[in-house]
Amino acid sequence: QVQLVESGGGLVQAGGSLRLSCAASGSIDNIYAMSWYRQVPGKKRELVAGIMRGSSTNYADSVKGRFTISRDNTEKTLYLQMSDLKPEDTAVYYCNVIIDGLRMRYEYWGQGTQVTVSS
């Protein structure tokens, strides 16, 4: 089992910055990918940024140049540095981890952290 706990959300004015953290614990060996998703009420959860095994990263077009995903050397903490925040970035942000098992991949989610950007 894997547990993911997000922190760092809050209320910020447009143009401001926040850094989200996701602390992973449990059986987190053999990570395939770690990602941040976000969701607003009535819409599908969308990928914001991901970091793969080997450290390649990918970002949603809407956040490129403003958000940076990273992780610590132990791969147990995932970060999302968010800059130049816009009201449309308001959402619940979720941490996601995919782990390679012997025969299949396992996916885990955190409980989410609210980010609210005021105009």
Protein Blocks (a to p, Z undefined) as FASTA:
>chain_A
ZZdddehiacddehiacddddddedjfehifbdcdddddehiacddfbdcdehhiacddf
klgokaccdddfkopaccdddehiafklgccdddddddddfkbccddddebjaddddZZ
